[in-house]
Amino acid sequence: MNFQRIMIALVILLIAGIAGSFYMNWRTLRLLQTTKAFVEGAVFADAVAACEKAQSTTPFKWTGGKQTAVIGLSSVKLDKDTIIASYTLVADGVFCDYDPVQKKAHIGSSFLERD
């Protein structure tokens, strides 16, 4: 009888632990999504300005563009111990990657030209 009670208690603790783990994972993901949305909103105006000012053979026209899209914080590359974030905008088929830390923009005319 004691063995059954111990097993039931262990199963209940296991279920509670798994449920708690899923809940904490869910909360962490929601917090990360909120943080990402905040960062993208704060960087958007700077990214548009830098991309329109960047020198390139294919001009980037966000304000006059017919088809514009925000890809957002799309690529995070590990460079040894440094994380390099890139914010990407597309206007009329021209891609612009903006580095919010260095405040520099890089324009490429096709997806394959990008780093």
C-alpha positions in Angstrom: 0.0 0.0 0.0 2.9 2.4 0.8 4.5 1.7 -2.6 1.3 2.7 -4.4 1.0 6.0 -2.4 4.7 6.8 -3.1 4.3 6.1 -6.8 1.1 8.2 -7.0 2.9 11.0 -5.2 5.9 10.8 -7.6 3.6 10.8 -10.7 1.7 13.8 -9.4 5.0 15.6 -8.7 6.3 14.7 -12.2 3.1 16.0 -13.8 3.3 19.2 -11.8 7.0 19.7 -12.7 6.3 19.2 -16.4 3.3 21.6 -16.3 5.5 24.2 -14.5 8.2 23.8 -17.1 5.8 24.3 -20.0 4.3 27.3 -18.3 7.7 28.9 -17.7 8.7 28.2 -21.3 5.5 29.8 -22.6 6.1 32.9 -20.4 9.7 33.2 -21.6 8.6 33.0 -25.3 6.0 35.7 -24.8 8.5 37.9 -23.1 11.0 37.4 -25.9 8.3 38.2 -28.6 7.4 41.4 -26.7 11.0 42.4 -26.4 11.6 41.7 -30.1 8.6 43.7 -31.1 9.7 46.6 -29.0 13.2 46.6 -30.4 11.9 46.4 -34.0 9.6 49.3 -33.4 12.4 51.4 -31.8 14.8 50.6 -34.7 12.4 51.0 -37.6 12.7 54.8 -38.2 16.5 54.7 -37.9 16.6 51.7 -40.3 14.5 53.5 -43.0 16.6 56.7 -42.7 19.9 54.8 -42.9 18.7 52.6 -45.8 17.5 55.6 -47.9 20.9 57.4 -47.3 23.1 54.4 -48.1 25.1 54.7 -51.3 24.4 51.9 -53.8 23.9 51.3 -57.5 20.3 50.2 -56.7 18.6 53.0 -54.7 16.4 52.0 -51.8 13.2 54.0 -51.8 11.0 53.1 -48.8 8.7 56.2 -48.9 8.1 56.0 -52.6 8.1 52.3 -52.9 5.2 50.3 -54.3 5.9 47.1 -52.5 7.5 47.5 -49.1 7.9 44.9 -46.4 9.6 44.6 -43.0 11.4 41.4 -42.5 12.5 42.6 -39.1 15.2 41.4 -36.8 16.0 38.5 -39.1 19.5 37.4 -38.7 21.6 37.2 -35.6 25.1 36.0 -36.3 27.6 34.9 -33.7 31.0 36.4 -34.3 33.2 34.7 -31.7 31.8 36.3 -28.5 29.8 39.0 -30.2 26.2 38.9 -31.3 25.6 40.9 -34.5 21.9 41.8 -35.0 20.6 42.7 -38.5 17.3 44.5 -39.2 16.0 43.9 -42.8 13.7 46.0 -45.0 12.6 45.3 -48.5 11.4 47.9 -51.0 10.6 47.0 -54.6 12.8 44.0 -54.5 15.8 45.8 -53.0 17.0 44.4 -49.6 18.5 46.6 -47.0 20.2 45.2 -43.9 20.6 47.7 -41.1 23.0 47.2 -38.1 21.4 49.0 -35.2 24.6 48.9 -33.1 26.9 50.5 -35.7 24.0 52.4 -37.4 25.1 51.4 -40.9 23.0 50.1 -43.8 24.0 47.6 -46.5 21.9 47.4 -49.7 21.7 44.4 -51.9 19.5 44.0 -55.0 18.7 40.3 -54.5 18.5 37.8 -51.7 21.5 35.9 -53.0 23.8 38.9 -52.8 23.3 39.3 -49.1 25.9 38.0 -46.6 
